């Protein structure tokens, strides 16, 4: 099939640009990284999206992760419809928010949890709490790790290894990033150097449990403990908090709600964790939590203020709770099987076409880099051939497969990706690989 004619999407995009900056409400939706006109979707069912022109696509974005069970899952829909019939927002505590918090605490290392409405709000609040708890101001993060559009975390690396960051975007004043240090990911020596120089000033170190916003870049493993356990240990030794951002990986990479504690990494847990996406079941919901001792500093129990009118919204918490309860071991086993099939077929098609690439994964998340590997940090990821990816993306789109419209994003699957959906993907790969090869010639 061909989807070159996109009259409905083109018309809507033109209208949107008259009333919304760039015509979208989140930049990556605009197709700026791949060119062309974004597809405006009308509906989703299972593994499939249907655009306003009536064209159908296998969805490998899954709302950027939340749709673990696929679109319009009947049991999630039924739970939400019942909740909506009872009212949409009360400004009071409700039972679903307690039940969702209990589910998160039961599955993850956190002892207490606070519900919020977005991943950005979760990381912003976790940083504030870490500073309030430690009485320190400096934050350490890694280049390529995205933690929402918090001013202090939209920072670029300074000129030296242990120098403070500069704003990474206009609109962020230097004062907002003046207490942020940005380091290369997976670089233990850089972390040790920063803590040696600034250790008594560092409130926290924040990292994605397994980065997915520069493409999927797993933390290095080692016999004595992986990169995450190393980070937790150095924070502990210097009195800083270790914040594991699992907005993307939480309940997506594994049923346990976290990825960074799996495998050989034992005997430690983050001081604070952030969650989002899957835990909201497709609704705006997120959370941050951690050790009871730390969370006790949060208002109204403590003095660190945080609030939100729609935090713990009964519709969002109902959808999230239904999703988590339906996310069985069989769901994750299915994601693993289908993911293995697609990863292998993608690599085979690109290799046959002579396209340099590497496929990397963390749990059930994966992505394809159009460059040689391994990819250990943002500098490595930046070598990816964006033109090759754009050609690959559009060839897949023309064949009815919707990939992330950026070379630096993870691919997501759902439990609804069945044989028909997988066949559509596999059939599209050879031509897409040849298109990528032509773009590199």
Residue pairs with C-beta under 8 A, 6 or more apart in sequence:
1 55
1 398
1 399
1 400
2 398
3 53
3 55
3 397
3 398
3 400
4 398
5 53
6 37
6 39
6 51
6 53
7 53
8 40
8 51
8 52
8 53
9 37
9 38
9 39
9 40
9 51
9 52
9 53
10 37
12 40
12 52
13 23
13 37
13 38
13 40
14 23
16 23
16 24
17 23
22 30
22 32
23 30
23 38
24 30
24 38
28 404
28 405
28 406
28 409
29 38
29 405
30 38
30 405
31 37
31 38
31 405
33 386
33 390
33 405
33 406
33 407
33 408
34 389
34 390
34 393
34 394
34 405
34 406
34 407
35 390
35 394
36 394
38 405
39 49
39 51
39 55
39 57
39 397
39 402
40 51
40 52
41 49
41 50
41 51
41 52
42 50
42 51
42 52
42 54
43 49
43 50
43 71
43 72
44 50
44 59
44 67
44 70
44 71
44 72
45 70
45 71
45 72
46 70
46 71
46 72
46 414
46 416
46 418
46 421
47 58
47 59
47 70
47 71
47 414
47 416
47 417
47 418
47 421
48 56
48 57
48 58
48 59
48 71
48 421
49 56
49 57
49 59
49 71
49 402
50 56
50 57
51 57
55 400
56 400
57 397
57 400
57 401
57 402
58 400
58 401
58 402
58 417
58 421
58 424
58 425
59 67
59 71
59 402
59 414
60 401
60 402
60 403
60 404
60 411
60 412
60 413
60 425
61 402
61 403
61 404
61 411
61 412
62 68
62 70
62 412
62 413
62 414
63 277
63 282
64 277
64 404
64 409
64 412
65 248
65 252
65 277
65 278
65 365
65 410
65 412
66 277
66 278
66 280
66 281
66 282
67 282
67 412
67 414
68 251
68 252
68 278
68 323
68 327
68 331
68 335
68 414
68 415
69 76
69 323
69 326
69 327
69 331
69 414
69 415
69 416
70 414
70 415
70 416
70 417
71 282
71 414
71 416
73 323
73 326
73 416
75 322
75 326
76 281
76 282
76 319
76 322
76 323
76 326
79 318
79 319
79 321
79 322
80 283
80 315
80 318
80 319
80 322
82 318
83 96
83 314
83 315
83 318
83 319
84 315
86 314
87 314
88 313
88 314
88 315
89 310
89 313
89 314
89 315
90 314
91 309
93 312
94 312
94 314
94 317
96 312
96 314
96 317
96 318
96 321
97 115
97 312
97 314
97 317
99 317
99 321
100 115
100 279
100 312
100 317
100 320
100 321
100 324
101 113
101 115
101 287
103 321
103 324
103 325
104 110
104 113
104 257
104 275
104 279
104 287
104 289
105 111
105 112
105 113
105 289
107 251
107 255
107 256
107 257
107 324
108 250
108 256
108 257
108 258
108 273
108 275
108 289
109 258
109 261
109 269
109 270
109 273
110 272
110 273
110 289
110 290
110 291
111 289
111 290
111 291
111 292
111 295
112 289
112 290
112 291
112 292
112 295
112 296
113 287
113 288
113 289
113 295
114 125
114 287
114 288
114 289
114 295
114 298
114 306
114 311
115 285
115 286
115 287
115 311
115 312
115 317
116 122
116 125
116 285
116 286
116 287
116 288
116 306
116 308
116 311
117 284
117 285
117 286
117 308
117 310
117 311
117 313
117 316
118 148
118 276
118 284
118 286
119 147
119 148
119 245
119 247
119 274
119 276
119 277
119 286
120 147
120 148
120 149
120 150
121 148
121 286
121 308
122 148
122 247
122 274
122 275
122 276
122 286
122 287
122 288
123 147
123 148
123 150
123 153
123 206
123 243
123 245
123 247
123 274
123 288
124 148
124 150
125 288
125 306
126 204
126 206
126 243
126 272
126 274
126 288
126 290
127 139
127 150
127 152
127 153
127 203
127 204
127 206
127 243
128 304
128 306
129 272
129 288
129 294
129 295
129 297
129 298
129 304
129 306
130 139
130 203
130 204
130 240
130 241
130 243
130 271
130 272
130 294
131 137
131 139
131 203
131 204
132 297
132 302
132 303
132 304
133 203
133 241
133 294
133 297
133 304
134 203
134 204
134 239
134 240
134 241
136 200
136 201
136 202
136 203
136 240
137 179
137 201
137 203
138 179
138 180
138 181
138 198
138 201
138 202
138 203
139 152
139 153
139 179
139 180
139 181
139 202
139 203
139 204
139 205
139 206
140 180
140 181
140 183
140 191
140 194
140 202
140 204
140 205
140 206
140 240
141 147
141 153
141 155
141 180
141 181
141 182
141 183
141 205
141 206
141 207
142 182
142 183
142 184
142 185
142 207
142 208
142 211
142 377
142 378
143 156
143 157
143 182
143 183
143 184
143 185
143 377
143 378
143 379
144 185
144 211
144 213
144 214
144 217
144 377
144 378
144 381
145 185
145 206
145 207
145 208
145 211
145 213
145 214
145 245
146 208
146 213
146 214
147 153
147 206
147 208
147 245
147 247
147 274
148 247
151 172
151 173
151 176
151 177
152 176
152 177
152 179
152 180
153 180
153 206
154 167
154 168
154 169
154 172
154 177
155 165
155 166
155 167
155 168
155 172
155 177
155 180
155 182
156 165
156 166
156 167
156 168
156 182
157 165
157 182
157 183
157 184
158 164
158 165
158 166
158 181
158 182
161 183
161 190
161 193
161 194
162 181
162 193
162 194
162 197
162 198
163 181
164 177
164 178
164 179
164 180
164 181
165 177
165 178
165 180
165 181
165 182
166 174
166 177
167 173
167 174
167 176
167 177
168 177
181 194
181 198
181 202
183 190
183 191
183 194
184 190
184 377
184 378
184 379
185 207
185 211
185 217
185 376
185 377
185 378
186 217
186 219
186 220
186 227
186 376
186 377
187 377
188 227
188 230
191 205
191 230
191 231
191 234
192 234
194 202
195 202
195 234
195 237
195 238
195 240
199 238
199 239
199 240
200 238
200 239
202 235
202 238
202 240
203 240
203 241
204 235
204 240
204 241
204 242
204 243
204 271
204 272
205 231
205 234
205 235
205 240
205 241
205 242
205 243
206 243
206 244
206 245
207 219
207 228
207 231
207 243
207 244
207 245
208 245
208 246
208 248
208 249
209 219
209 228
209 244
209 245
209 246
209 249
209 250
209 253
209 258
209 259
209 260
210 216
210 217
210 218
210 219
210 249
210 253
210 259
210 260
210 362
210 363
210 365
211 217
212 248
212 249
212 362
212 365
212 367
212 409
212 410
213 248
213 408
213 409
213 410
214 378
214 381
214 408
215 360
215 367
215 368
215 369
215 375
215 381
215 384
215 407
215 408
215 409
215 410
216 360
216 361
216 362
216 365
216 366
216 367
216 410
217 360
217 375
217 376
217 377
217 380
217 381
218 360
218 361
218 362
219 226
219 227
219 228
219 260
220 226
220 227
220 376
221 227
221 263
221 264
222 230
223 264
225 233
225 264
225 265
226 260
226 263
226 264
226 265
228 244
228 260
228 261
228 265
229 265
229 267
229 268
231 242
232 242
232 268
232 269
232 270
233 268
235 241
235 242
235 271
236 242
241 271
241 272
241 290
241 294
242 270
242 271
242 272
243 270
243 271
243 272
243 273
243 274
244 258
244 260
244 270
244 272
244 273
244 274
245 273
245 274
246 257
246 258
246 259
246 260
246 273
246 274
246 275
247 274
247 275
247 276
247 277
247 286
248 276
248 277
248 365
248 410
249 258
249 259
249 260
249 362
249 363
249 365
250 257
250 258
250 259
250 273
250 274
250 275
250 276
250 277
250 278
250 279
251 257
251 275
251 277
251 278
251 279
251 323
251 324
251 327
252 277
252 278
252 363
252 364
252 365
252 412
253 259
253 362
253 363
253 364
253 365
254 262
254 332
254 363
254 364
255 327
255 328
255 329
255 331
255 332
256 262
257 275
258 273
259 362
259 363
260 270
261 268
261 269
262 363
270 290
271 290
271 291
271 294
272 288
272 289
272 290
272 291
272 294
273 288
273 289
273 290
274 286
274 287
274 288
275 286
275 287
275 288
275 289
276 285
276 286
276 287
277 286
278 320
278 323
278 324
278 327
279 285
279 286
279 287
279 320
279 323
279 324
280 286
280 316
280 319
280 320
280 323
281 316
281 319
281 320
281 321
281 322
281 323
281 324
282 319
282 323
283 313
283 315
283 316
283 319
283 320
284 310
284 313
284 316
285 313
285 316
285 317
285 319
285 320
289 295
295 301
296 302
297 303
297 304
298 304
298 306
299 305
299 306
299 307
310 316
331 415
332 364
334 415
334 417
335 364
335 413
335 414
335 415
336 364
338 413
338 417
338 422
339 361
339 364
339 366
339 413
341 422
341 426
342 366
342 411
342 413
342 422
342 425
342 426
343 359
343 361
343 366
345 425
345 426
345 429
346 359
346 368
346 429
347 357
347 359
347 368
349 429
349 430
349 432
349 433
350 357
350 368
350 433
350 436
351 357
352 430
352 433
353 430
353 433
353 434
353 436
353 437
354 437
355 370
355 388
355 433
355 436
355 437
355 440
356 370
356 371
356 372
356 385
356 440
357 368
357 369
357 370
357 371
358 368
358 369
358 371
358 372
358 373
358 374
358 375
359 366
359 367
359 368
359 369
360 366
360 367
360 369
360 373
360 374
360 375
361 367
364 413
365 410
365 411
365 412
366 410
366 411
367 409
367 410
367 411
368 389
368 411
369 375
369 381
369 383
369 384
369 407
370 384
370 385
370 386
370 388
370 389
370 392
370 407
370 436
370 440
371 380
371 383
371 384
371 385
372 383
373 380
374 380
375 381
381 408
384 407
384 408
385 407
385 436
385 439
385 440
386 407
387 439
387 440
388 436
388 437
388 439
388 440
389 407
389 436
390 407
390 439
391 432
391 435
391 436
391 438
391 439
392 403
392 432
392 433
392 435
392 436
392 439
393 403
393 405
394 435
395 428
395 431
395 432
395 434
395 435
395 436
396 402
396 403
396 428
396 429
396 432
397 403
399 424
399 427
399 428
399 431
399 432
400 424
400 428
401 424
401 425
401 428
403 411
404 410
404 411
